[in-house]
Amino acid sequence: MKERKHPRHGQVVPEGAPVLVFLTVCTQGRTPWLACPEVHQHLRLAWEQARSWQVGRYVVMPDHVHLFAAPLEDRDLEQWVRYWKALVSKAHRNPAWRWQTDHWDRRLRVKESYAQKWDYVVQNPVRHGLVTSPEQWPYQGEVHPLRWD
């Protein structure tokens, strides 16, 4: 079996081109600690406080988070991810709840891929047998409406 490599980050984005990133961040060892009201609130607060990127739609699963983000001023995605992971870790203060070091990101290239990716993400709790319809999953939402312009 081929070993999985670390994701490649830091894609070059042409000036003036729309930027929308699909991001997946996992817990260390895929430990299921994310899907609870306390952590959900900490995530939302951290994303609201961050000033360099905006979070659009997101789904928090027990052991990973899927979200869509767009840059405001700074395009250093890795620094922004480290920032909000640190805020959440300081807020919950549980040393057993740790983040995986890396993350997966992909810049969306066309408007249609945003809709396709969102459909995949919002169905994730259903595929995992956590709910029978996406609307039942309480750990999802939208922090900022992100437009594809």
C-alpha positions as CSV (number, residue, x, y, z in Angstrom):
1,M,0.0,0.0,0.0
2,K,1.3,3.4,-0.9
3,E,2.1,5.7,2.1
4,R,0.0,8.9,2.3
5,K,2.1,12.0,1.9
6,H,1.7,15.4,3.6
7,P,-0.5,17.7,1.7
8,R,1.0,20.5,-0.4
9,H,0.2,23.9,0.8
10,G,0.8,27.5,-0.4
11,Q,-0.7,27.4,-3.8
12,V,0.0,30.5,-5.9
13,V,-3.2,32.5,-6.5
14,P,-3.3,35.0,-9.4
15,E,-3.9,38.6,-8.2
16,G,-7.6,39.5,-8.4
17,A,-8.7,35.9,-8.8
18,P,-11.4,34.7,-6.3
19,V,-10.0,32.6,-3.6
20,L,-12.1,30.0,-1.8
21,V,-10.4,27.2,0.1
22,F,-11.9,23.9,1.2
23,L,-10.1,22.9,4.4
24,T,-10.1,19.7,6.5
25,V,-8.5,19.7,10.0
26,C,-8.4,16.5,12.0
27,T,-7.8,15.8,15.7
28,Q,-4.7,14.0,16.7
29,G,-5.1,10.2,16.2
30,R,-8.7,11.0,15.0
31,T,-9.8,11.1,18.6
32,P,-13.5,12.1,18.7
33,W,-13.7,15.3,20.8
34,L,-14.9,18.0,18.5
35,A,-18.7,17.4,18.2
36,C,-19.9,18.9,21.4
37,P,-21.6,22.3,22.2
38,E,-18.5,23.6,24.1
39,V,-16.0,23.0,21.3
40,H,-18.5,24.1,18.6
41,Q,-18.8,27.4,20.5
42,H,-15.0,27.7,20.8
43,L,-14.5,27.1,17.1
44,R,-17.1,29.7,16.1
45,L,-15.6,32.3,18.5
46,A,-12.0,31.6,17.2
47,W,-13.2,32.0,13.5
48,E,-15.1,35.2,14.3
49,Q,-12.0,36.7,16.0
50,A,-9.6,35.8,13.2
51,R,-9.0,38.8,10.9
52,S,-6.9,37.4,8.0
53,W,-9.4,34.7,6.8
54,Q,-13.1,34.4,7.0
55,V,-14.9,31.1,7.5
56,G,-18.0,30.5,5.5
57,R,-19.9,27.2,5.7
58,Y,-18.6,24.5,8.0
59,V,-19.4,21.1,9.5
60,V,-17.8,19.9,12.7
61,M,-17.5,16.1,12.9
62,P,-16.4,14.2,16.0
63,D,-12.8,13.9,14.8
64,H,-12.4,16.5,12.0
65,V,-13.7,19.8,10.7
66,H,-14.6,20.7,7.1
67,L,-14.9,24.3,6.3
68,F,-14.7,26.8,3.5
69,A,-12.6,29.9,4.0
70,A,-11.6,33.0,2.0
71,P,-8.7,35.4,2.7
72,L,-9.2,39.0,3.7
73,E,-5.8,40.6,4.0
74,D,-3.2,37.9,4.4
75,R,-3.1,34.8,2.4
76,D,-1.0,32.7,4.8
77,L,-3.4,29.9,5.4
78,E,-1.0,27.8,7.5
79,Q,-0.5,30.6,10.0
80,W,-4.2,31.3,10.2
81,V,-5.0,27.6,10.9
82,R,-2.4,27.4,13.6
83,Y,-3.9,30.6,15.1
84,W,-7.4,29.3,15.5
85,K,-6.3,25.8,16.6
86,A,-4.3,27.5,19.4
87,L,-7.3,29.6,20.4
88,V,-9.6,26.6,20.6
89,S,-7.0,24.6,22.6
90,K,-6.5,27.4,25.1
91,A,-10.3,27.8,25.5
92,H,-11.1,24.2,26.2
93,R,-8.0,23.5,28.4
94,N,-8.1,19.7,27.9
95,P,-4.6,18.5,27.3
96,A,-5.9,15.2,25.9
97,W,-7.8,17.0,23.1
98,R,-5.1,17.7,20.6
99,W,-5.0,18.7,16.9
100,Q,-3.3,16.8,14.1
101,T,-0.2,18.8,13.1
102,D,-1.1,19.3,9.5
103,H,-4.3,19.9,7.5
104,W,-5.7,19.4,4.0
105,D,-6.7,22.2,1.8
106,R,-7.7,22.7,-1.8
107,R,-8.4,25.9,-3.6
108,L,-11.7,25.7,-5.4
109,R,-11.4,26.6,-9.0
110,V,-15.0,27.1,-10.2
111,K,-18.3,28.2,-8.6
112,E,-19.8,24.8,-9.2
113,S,-17.2,23.0,-7.2
114,Y,-18.2,25.0,-4.1
115,A,-21.8,23.7,-4.4
116,Q,-20.5,20.1,-5.0
117,K,-18.1,20.2,-2.1
118,W,-20.8,21.7,0.2
119,D,-23.1,18.9,-0.7
120,Y,-20.4,16.4,0.2
121,V,-19.6,18.1,3.5
122,V,-23.2,18.6,4.7
123,Q,-24.0,14.9,4.0
124,N,-21.0,13.8,6.1
125,P,-22.9,13.3,9.4
126,V,-25.5,11.2,7.5
127,R,-22.8,9.0,5.8
128,H,-21.3,8.4,9.2
129,G,-24.7,7.4,10.7
130,L,-24.8,10.2,13.2
131,V,-28.2,11.6,11.9
132,T,-30.7,10.6,9.2
133,S,-30.8,14.1,7.5
134,P,-28.2,16.9,7.4
135,E,-30.6,19.4,9.1
136,Q,-30.5,17.3,12.3
137,W,-26.7,17.7,12.8
138,P,-26.2,20.6,15.4
139,Y,-22.5,21.2,14.7
140,Q,-22.7,23.0,11.4
141,G,-23.3,26.5,10.2
142,E,-22.0,29.5,8.5
143,V,-19.9,32.3,10.1
144,H,-19.6,34.6,7.1
145,P,-21.5,34.4,3.8
146,L,-18.7,33.7,1.2
147,R,-19.5,34.8,-2.3
148,W,-17.9,33.5,-5.5
149,D,-17.2,36.7,-7.5
